[in-house]
Amino acid sequence: MSLLSELFRKKSPRLEKPIGEPKTSNELIAEVTEGANLVEGKQTWKYAEEKKHDIEYMIKCCHAELKTMEKAGLVPAPYYFEVRSASKADSGNDKLAVVIVQQRKGGD
């Protein structure tokens, strides 16, 4: 099942904005999850390139993805967990970040 399908089973939002134009899937997800998928008001994917070397933002994105998927009963995409957080942690010699990433991935 898709994220939207799972979320719509739990809550049925209006598919159109008050002015009559259709809402985007991002707007619908934000509405149904009560903003769980947002970091500082933006979709997590908007930070993927802009903040890819900022471990704090990538951890915020991890939390947002986890909250969103928890609301839908699904598993989040590993992108923020594996690629961004791990590469930043490894390249920056940030021992705390390495531990956080390993814990999230189930490592030692």
Rosetta blueprint (number, residue, H / E / L):
1 M L
2 S L
3 L H
4 L H
5 S H
6 E H
7 L H
8 F H
9 R H
10 K H
11 K L
12 S L
13 P L
14 R L
15 L L
16 E E
17 K L
18 P L
19 I L
20 G L
21 E L
22 P E
23 K L
24 T L
25 S H
26 N H
27 E H
28 L H
29 I H
30 A H
31 E H
32 V H
33 T L
34 E L
35 G L
36 A L
37 N L
38 L E
39 V E
40 E L
41 G L
42 K E
43 Q E
44 T H
45 W H
46 K H
47 Y H
48 A H
49 E H
50 E H
51 K L
52 K L
53 H L
54 D L
55 I H
56 E H
57 Y H
58 M H
59 I H
60 K H
61 C H
62 C H
63 H H
64 A H
65 E H
66 L H
67 K H
68 T H
69 M H
70 E H
71 K H
72 A H
73 G L
74 L L
75 V L
76 P L
77 A L
78 P L
79 Y H
80 Y H
81 F H
82 E H
83 V H
84 R H
85 S H
86 A H
87 S H
88 K H
89 A H
90 D H
91 S H
92 G L
93 N L
94 D L
95 K H
96 L H
97 A H
98 V H
99 V H
100 I H
101 V H
102 Q H
103 Q H
104 R H
105 K H
106 G L
107 G L
108 D L
